Amino acid sequence: MSSQNAGNGHPTDRLLAVAGQLTKTGLRSSEMGVAAAQTIGYRTAMMTAALANPIDFANPEFIRMGAEKVEAAVEAFHAVATGIGEFGQAWITMITKQTQAAAATIGGLATCKNPVEIVDMQQRLLADAVDAGIHANLRLMEATAALAAAGMNPAYRKVRANARRLAREQA
């Protein structure tokens, strides 16, 4: 579920990748809305036509409507369950990295023998703490973006496939 480059690369590249993934998820959400409206239109016309002849209600499309929603929900549940674990790990990493940086600061300051060493130690540890915070937060953002996409992708695939299939059948 997580992206291939999660945790690797320059923070700017990682942030741009997250922005790209969130943009793609947003666009897919819009596409899904249009495809869902098309599918609802096709199926409503089929149901209306079936009112004239009740035998037409045996159309497999009417059974597919419920089954595909269950399939997409189960697939999304599994993807989100996996994503929640990764999200939790990213959250724990974010918290522990900051705690480790604070502990290193306290331990490092205790070993300093003069004010110059104290300033050097503080600069190094501050840079390490900021770097750890940036990478931990980026990992959290990557996990969040992957979680959003994973939850939506099964429904997106079903809705788009239905709209294409029904458009072909109606043509």
PyRosetta script that sets phi, psi and omega in degrees:
from pyrosetta import init, pose_from_sequence

init()
pose = pose_from_sequence("MSSQNAGNGHPTDRLLAVAGQLTKTGLRSSEMGVAAAQTIGYRTAMMTAALANPIDFANPEFIRMGAEKVEAAVEAFHAVATGIGEFGQAWITMITKQTQAAAATIGGLATCKNPVEIVDMQQRLLADAVDAGIHANLRLMEATAALAAAGMNPAYRKVRANARRLAREQA")
pose.set_psi(1, -40.6)
pose.set_omega(1, -176.8)
pose.set_phi(2, -71.6)
pose.set_psi(2, 156.1)
pose.set_omega(2, -178.5)
pose.set_phi(3, -69.6)
pose.set_psi(3, 156.3)
pose.set_omega(3, -175.0)
pose.set_phi(4, -63.8)
pose.set_psi(4, -33.3)
pose.set_omega(4, -174.2)
pose.set_phi(5, -100.1)
pose.set_psi(5, 12.0)
pose.set_omega(5, -179.2)
pose.set_phi(6, -57.2)
pose.set_psi(6, 126.2)
pose.set_omega(6, 178.3)
pose.set_phi(7, 89.6)
pose.set_psi(7, -7.6)
pose.set_omega(7, -179.4)
pose.set_phi(8, -113.8)
pose.set_psi(8, 154.9)
pose.set_omega(8, 174.3)
pose.set_phi(9, 94.0)
pose.set_psi(9, 171.8)
pose.set_omega(9, 178.9)
pose.set_phi(10, -68.6)
pose.set_psi(10, 143.6)
pose.set_omega(10, -179.2)
pose.set_phi(11, -54.6)
pose.set_psi(11, -36.4)
pose.set_omega(11, 178.9)
pose.set_phi(12, -64.0)
pose.set_psi(12, -42.8)
pose.set_omega(12, 178.5)
pose.set_phi(13, -63.7)
pose.set_psi(13, -41.3)
pose.set_omega(13, 179.4)
pose.set_phi(14, -65.1)
pose.set_psi(14, -41.6)
pose.set_omega(14, 179.4)
pose.set_phi(15, -65.5)
pose.set_psi(15, -40.9)
pose.set_omega(15, 176.7)
pose.set_phi(16, -63.9)
pose.set_psi(16, -37.8)
pose.set_omega(16, 177.7)
pose.set_phi(17, -64.1)
pose.set_psi(17, -41.2)
pose.set_omega(17, 177.5)
pose.set_phi(18, -63.9)
pose.set_psi(18, -44.1)
pose.set_omega(18, 178.4)
pose.set_phi(19, -60.8)
pose.set_psi(19, -41.1)
pose.set_omega(19, 177.5)
pose.set_phi(20, -63.0)
pose.set_psi(20, -42.3)
pose.set_omega(20, -180.0)
pose.set_phi(21, -66.8)
pose.set_psi(21, -41.3)
pose.set_omega(21, 177.9)
pose.set_phi(22, -66.1)
pose.set_psi(22, -36.3)
pose.set_omega(22, 176.7)
pose.set_phi(23, -65.0)
pose.set_psi(23, -44.4)
pose.set_omega(23, 178.4)
pose.set_phi(24, -61.0)
pose.set_psi(24, -42.1)
pose.set_omega(24, 178.9)
pose.set_phi(25, -63.4)
pose.set_psi(25, -41.3)
pose.set_omega(25, 178.0)
pose.set_phi(26, -64.1)
pose.set_psi(26, -43.0)
pose.set_omega(26, 177.8)
pose.set_phi(27, -63.8)
pose.set_psi(27, -41.4)
pose.set_omega(27, 178.3)
pose.set_phi(28, -63.1)
pose.set_psi(28, -35.5)
pose.set_omega(28, 177.5)
pose.set_phi(29, -62.9)
pose.set_psi(29, -42.1)
pose.set_omega(29, 177.4)
pose.set_phi(30, -65.6)
pose.set_psi(30, -45.1)
pose.set_omega(30, 177.8)
pose.set_phi(31, -59.8)
pose.set_psi(31, -40.0)
pose.set_omega(31, -179.7)
pose.set_phi(32, -63.9)
pose.set_psi(32, -38.6)
pose.set_omega(32, 178.2)
pose.set_phi(33, -62.5)
pose.set_psi(33, -42.7)
pose.set_omega(33, 178.8)
pose.set_phi(34, -66.3)
pose.set_psi(34, -45.8)
pose.set_omega(34, -179.4)
pose.set_phi(35, -64.2)
pose.set_psi(35, -37.8)
pose.set_omega(35, 178.2)
pose.set_phi(36, -64.3)
pose.set_psi(36, -40.7)
pose.set_omega(36, 178.4)
pose.set_phi(37, -63.4)
pose.set_psi(37, -40.8)
pose.set_omega(37, 177.7)
pose.set_phi(38, -63.1)
pose.set_psi(38, -46.3)
pose.set_omega(38, -179.0)
pose.set_phi(39, -62.1)
pose.set_psi(39, -43.8)
pose.set_omega(39, 178.5)
pose.set_phi(40, -61.2)
pose.set_psi(40, -41.0)
pose.set_omega(40, 178.5)
pose.set_phi(41, -61.5)
pose.set_psi(41, -48.3)
pose.set_omega(41, 179.6)
pose.set_phi(42, -61.5)
pose.set_psi(42, -45.9)
pose.set_omega(42, -177.0)
pose.set_phi(43, -70.3)
pose.set_psi(43, -35.1)
pose.set_omega(43, 177.2)
pose.set_phi(44, -64.0)
pose.set_psi(44, -41.4)
pose.set_omega(44, 177.1)
pose.set_phi(45, -62.4)
pose.set_psi(45, -40.2)
pose.set_omega(45, 179.1)
pose.set_phi(46, -64.8)
pose.set_psi(46, -41.3)
pose.set_omega(46, 179.2)
pose.set_phi(47, -66.8)
pose.set_psi(47, -40.1)
pose.set_omega(47, 179.1)
pose.set_phi(48, -62.8)
pose.set_psi(48, -42.8)
pose.set_omega(48, 178.3)
pose.set_phi(49, -65.1)
pose.set_psi(49, -33.9)
pose.set_omega(49, -178.8)
pose.set_phi(50, -70.4)
pose.set_psi(50, -20.5)
pose.set_omega(50, 178.6)
pose.set_phi(51, -62.9)
pose.set_psi(51, -30.4)
pose.set_omega(51, 179.7)
pose.set_phi(52, -74.5)
pose.set_psi(52, -25.8)
pose.set_omega(52, -178.8)
pose.set_phi(53, -140.8)
pose.set_psi(53, 98.1)
pose.set_omega(53, -175.3)
pose.set_phi(54, -55.9)
pose.set_psi(54, -22.2)
pose.set_omega(54, 177.6)
pose.set_phi(55, -62.4)
pose.set_psi(55, -29.6)
pose.set_omega(55, -179.4)
pose.set_phi(56, -66.0)
pose.set_psi(56, -14.9)
pose.set_omega(56, 177.1)
pose.set_phi(57, -71.6)
pose.set_psi(57, -7.2)
pose.set_omega(57, 175.2)
pose.set_phi(58, -82.1)
pose.set_psi(58, 2.1)
pose.set_omega(58, 179.2)
pose.set_phi(59, -56.0)
pose.set_psi(59, 128.9)
pose.set_omega(59, -179.9)
pose.set_phi(60, -58.9)
pose.set_psi(60, -21.3)
pose.set_omega(60, 179.5)
pose.set_phi(61, -61.9)
pose.set_psi(61, -34.8)
pose.set_omega(61, -178.5)
pose.set_phi(62, -70.9)
pose.set_psi(62, -31.5)
pose.set_omega(62, 176.0)
pose.set_phi(63, -76.5)
pose.set_psi(63, -38.5)
pose.set_omega(63, -179.9)
pose.set_phi(64, -59.0)
pose.set_psi(64, -33.9)
pose.set_omega(64, -177.2)
pose.set_phi(65, -55.2)
pose.set_psi(65, -43.6)
pose.set_omega(65, -179.4)
pose.set_phi(66, -79.5)
pose.set_psi(66, -43.2)
pose.set_omega(66, -176.2)
pose.set_phi(67, -62.7)
pose.set_psi(67, -40.3)
pose.set_omega(67, -177.7)
pose.set_phi(68, -68.9)
pose.set_psi(68, -31.8)
pose.set_omega(68, 177.6)
pose.set_phi(69, -67.3)
pose.set_psi(69, -40.1)
pose.set_omega(69, 177.9)
pose.set_phi(70, -65.6)
pose.set_psi(70, -44.7)
pose.set_omega(70, 179.0)
pose.set_phi(71, -59.4)
pose.set_psi(71, -46.6)
pose.set_omega(71, -179.2)
pose.set_phi(72, -65.0)
pose.set_psi(72, -38.9)
pose.set_omega(72, 179.9)
pose.set_phi(73, -65.3)
pose.set_psi(73, -42.0)
pose.set_omega(73, 179.3)
pose.set_phi(74, -65.7)
pose.set_psi(74, -43.7)
pose.set_omega(74, 179.1)
pose.set_phi(75, -63.4)
pose.set_psi(75, -42.7)
pose.set_omega(75, 178.8)
pose.set_phi(76, -65.4)
pose.set_psi(76, -39.2)
pose.set_omega(76, 178.7)
pose.set_phi(77, -59.4)
pose.set_psi(77, -46.3)
pose.set_omega(77, -180.0)
pose.set_phi(78, -64.2)
pose.set_psi(78, -42.4)
pose.set_omega(78, 179.8)
pose.set_phi(79, -64.7)
pose.set_psi(79, -42.3)
pose.set_omega(79, -179.6)
pose.set_phi(80, -69.6)
pose.set_psi(80, -37.7)
pose.set_omega(80, 178.1)
pose.set_phi(81, -60.8)
pose.set_psi(81, -42.6)
pose.set_omega(81, 175.8)
pose.set_phi(82, -64.3)
pose.set_psi(82, -43.9)
pose.set_omega(82, -179.6)
pose.set_phi(83, -64.1)
pose.set_psi(83, -34.0)
pose.set_omega(83, 178.5)
pose.set_phi(84, -63.8)
pose.set_psi(84, -39.3)
pose.set_omega(84, 177.5)
pose.set_phi(85, -62.6)
pose.set_psi(85, -44.9)
pose.set_omega(85, 178.1)
pose.set_phi(86, -65.6)
pose.set_psi(86, -38.8)
pose.set_omega(86, 177.8)
pose.set_phi(87, -62.9)
pose.set_psi(87, -43.3)
pose.set_omega(87, 177.8)
pose.set_phi(88, -61.7)
pose.set_psi(88, -41.4)
pose.set_omega(88, 177.3)
pose.set_phi(89, -63.6)
pose.set_psi(89, -39.8)
pose.set_omega(89, 178.6)
pose.set_phi(90, -65.2)
pose.set_psi(90, -39.2)
pose.set_omega(90, 178.6)
pose.set_phi(91, -64.1)
pose.set_psi(91, -46.9)
pose.set_omega(91, 178.8)
pose.set_phi(92, -61.4)
pose.set_psi(92, -41.8)
pose.set_omega(92, 178.2)
pose.set_phi(93, -59.8)
pose.set_psi(93, -43.8)
pose.set_omega(93, -179.5)
pose.set_phi(94, -60.1)
pose.set_psi(94, -43.2)
pose.set_omega(94, -179.0)
pose.set_phi(95, -70.8)
pose.set_psi(95, -45.7)
pose.set_omega(95, -176.3)
pose.set_phi(96, -68.8)
pose.set_psi(96, -35.0)
pose.set_omega(96, 178.7)
pose.set_phi(97, -62.5)
pose.set_psi(97, -39.5)
pose.set_omega(97, 179.0)
pose.set_phi(98, -69.3)
pose.set_psi(98, -38.5)
pose.set_omega(98, 177.7)
pose.set_phi(99, -66.0)
pose.set_psi(99, -42.5)
pose.set_omega(99, 177.8)
pose.set_phi(100, -62.8)
pose.set_psi(100, -39.5)
pose.set_omega(100, 178.9)
pose.set_phi(101, -64.7)
pose.set_psi(101, -40.5)
pose.set_omega(101, 178.2)
pose.set_phi(102, -65.6)
pose.set_psi(102, -41.8)
pose.set_omega(102, 179.3)
pose.set_phi(103, -65.0)
pose.set_psi(103, -40.1)
pose.set_omega(103, 178.8)
pose.set_phi(104, -64.8)
pose.set_psi(104, -36.6)
pose.set_omega(104, 178.6)
pose.set_phi(105, -63.1)
pose.set_psi(105, -48.3)
pose.set_omega(105, -179.1)
pose.set_phi(106, -63.9)
pose.set_psi(106, -46.0)
pose.set_omega(106, 179.4)
pose.set_phi(107, -65.0)
pose.set_psi(107, -39.8)
pose.set_omega(107, -179.4)
pose.set_phi(108, -68.0)
pose.set_psi(108, -39.3)
pose.set_omega(108, 179.9)
pose.set_phi(109, -65.7)
pose.set_psi(109, -30.5)
pose.set_omega(109, -179.2)
pose.set_phi(110, -68.3)
pose.set_psi(110, -22.4)
pose.set_omega(110, -178.5)
pose.set_phi(111, -90.7)
pose.set_psi(111, -8.2)
pose.set_omega(111, -177.3)
pose.set_phi(112, -71.7)
pose.set_psi(112, 142.1)
pose.set_omega(112, -177.1)
pose.set_phi(113, -107.1)
pose.set_psi(113, -17.3)
pose.set_omega(113, -179.9)
pose.set_phi(114, -149.4)
pose.set_psi(114, 170.1)
pose.set_omega(114, -177.1)
pose.set_phi(115, -61.1)
pose.set_psi(115, -32.9)
pose.set_omega(115, 179.3)
pose.set_phi(116, -65.1)
pose.set_psi(116, -42.5)
pose.set_omega(116, 177.5)
pose.set_phi(117, -64.6)
pose.set_psi(117, -35.9)
pose.set_omega(117, 178.5)
pose.set_phi(118, -62.9)
pose.set_psi(118, -47.4)
pose.set_omega(118, -179.8)
pose.set_phi(119, -63.3)
pose.set_psi(119, -45.5)
pose.set_omega(119, 178.1)
pose.set_phi(120, -59.2)
pose.set_psi(120, -44.9)
pose.set_omega(120, 179.9)
pose.set_phi(121, -62.5)
pose.set_psi(121, -44.4)
pose.set_omega(121, -180.0)
pose.set_phi(122, -62.7)
pose.set_psi(122, -42.8)
pose.set_omega(122, 179.1)
pose.set_phi(123, -62.7)
pose.set_psi(123, -46.7)
pose.set_omega(123, -179.1)
pose.set_phi(124, -64.0)
pose.set_psi(124, -45.6)
pose.set_omega(124, -178.0)
pose.set_phi(125, -70.3)
pose.set_psi(125, -34.0)
pose.set_omega(125, 175.8)
pose.set_phi(126, -64.8)
pose.set_psi(126, -44.6)
pose.set_omega(126, 178.0)
pose.set_phi(127, -61.6)
pose.set_psi(127, -41.8)
pose.set_omega(127, 178.0)
pose.set_phi(128, -64.5)
pose.set_psi(128, -40.8)
pose.set_omega(128, -179.5)
pose.set_phi(129, -66.0)
pose.set_psi(129, -42.9)
pose.set_omega(129, 178.6)
pose.set_phi(130, -64.6)
pose.set_psi(130, -44.7)
pose.set_omega(130, 179.1)
pose.set_phi(131, -61.0)
pose.set_psi(131, -44.9)
pose.set_omega(131, 178.7)
pose.set_phi(132, -62.4)
pose.set_psi(132, -41.2)
pose.set_omega(132, 179.1)
pose.set_phi(133, -64.0)
pose.set_psi(133, -42.6)
pose.set_omega(133, 179.3)
pose.set_phi(134, -60.9)
pose.set_psi(134, -49.5)
pose.set_omega(134, -177.1)
pose.set_phi(135, -68.1)
pose.set_psi(135, -37.2)
pose.set_omega(135, 178.5)
pose.set_phi(136, -67.1)
pose.set_psi(136, -41.4)
pose.set_omega(136, 178.7)
pose.set_phi(137, -69.1)
pose.set_psi(137, -36.3)
pose.set_omega(137, 175.3)
pose.set_phi(138, -62.9)
pose.set_psi(138, -41.2)
pose.set_omega(138, 178.4)
pose.set_phi(139, -62.6)
pose.set_psi(139, -38.7)
pose.set_omega(139, 177.7)
pose.set_phi(140, -64.7)
pose.set_psi(140, -41.6)
pose.set_omega(140, 178.1)
pose.set_phi(141, -66.2)
pose.set_psi(141, -39.8)
pose.set_omega(141, 177.5)
pose.set_phi(142, -62.7)
pose.set_psi(142, -42.6)
pose.set_omega(142, 178.9)
pose.set_phi(143, -65.5)
pose.set_psi(143, -38.2)
pose.set_omega(143, 179.3)
pose.set_phi(144, -65.2)
pose.set_psi(144, -46.0)
pose.set_omega(144, 179.6)
pose.set_phi(145, -63.6)
pose.set_psi(145, -41.9)
pose.set_omega(145, 178.8)
pose.set_phi(146, -65.3)
pose.set_psi(146, -37.5)
pose.set_omega(146, 178.9)
pose.set_phi(147, -65.0)
pose.set_psi(147, -43.6)
pose.set_omega(147, 178.8)
pose.set_phi(148, -61.7)
pose.set_psi(148, -44.8)
pose.set_omega(148, -179.8)
pose.set_phi(149, -66.3)
pose.set_psi(149, -42.2)
pose.set_omega(149, -177.5)
pose.set_phi(150, -63.1)
pose.set_psi(150, -37.1)
pose.set_omega(150, -179.7)
pose.set_phi(151, -70.7)
pose.set_psi(151, -29.4)
pose.set_omega(151, -176.0)
pose.set_phi(152, -94.2)
pose.set_psi(152, -29.3)
pose.set_omega(152, -171.9)
pose.set_phi(153, -56.6)
pose.set_psi(153, -42.0)
pose.set_omega(153, 179.5)
pose.set_phi(154, -60.7)
pose.set_psi(154, -44.5)
pose.set_omega(154, 179.0)
pose.set_phi(155, -66.2)
pose.set_psi(155, -39.3)
pose.set_omega(155, 179.1)
pose.set_phi(156, -57.8)
pose.set_psi(156, -48.1)
pose.set_omega(156, -179.3)
pose.set_phi(157, -61.8)
pose.set_psi(157, -44.6)
pose.set_omega(157, -178.3)
pose.set_phi(158, -64.1)
pose.set_psi(158, -47.7)
pose.set_omega(158, -175.9)
pose.set_phi(159, -64.2)
pose.set_psi(159, -44.8)
pose.set_omega(159, -179.5)
pose.set_phi(160, -65.2)
pose.set_psi(160, -41.5)
pose.set_omega(160, 179.3)
pose.set_phi(161, -63.6)
pose.set_psi(161, -41.5)
pose.set_omega(161, 178.6)
pose.set_phi(162, -62.3)
pose.set_psi(162, -46.1)
pose.set_omega(162, -178.7)
pose.set_phi(163, -61.3)
pose.set_psi(163, -42.8)
pose.set_omega(163, 179.3)
pose.set_phi(164, -65.7)
pose.set_psi(164, -45.8)
pose.set_omega(164, -177.6)
pose.set_phi(165, -63.3)
pose.set_psi(165, -47.6)
pose.set_omega(165, -178.4)
pose.set_phi(166, -66.7)
pose.set_psi(166, -34.2)
pose.set_omega(166, 177.0)
pose.set_phi(167, -64.5)
pose.set_psi(167, -40.3)
pose.set_omega(167, 177.9)
pose.set_phi(168, -64.7)
pose.set_psi(168, -43.7)
pose.set_omega(168, -178.1)
pose.set_phi(169, -66.7)
pose.set_psi(169, -33.8)
pose.set_omega(169, -178.5)
pose.set_phi(170, -81.1)
pose.set_psi(170, -17.5)
pose.set_omega(170, -177.5)
pose.set_phi(171, -73.5)
pose.dump_pdb("model.pdb")
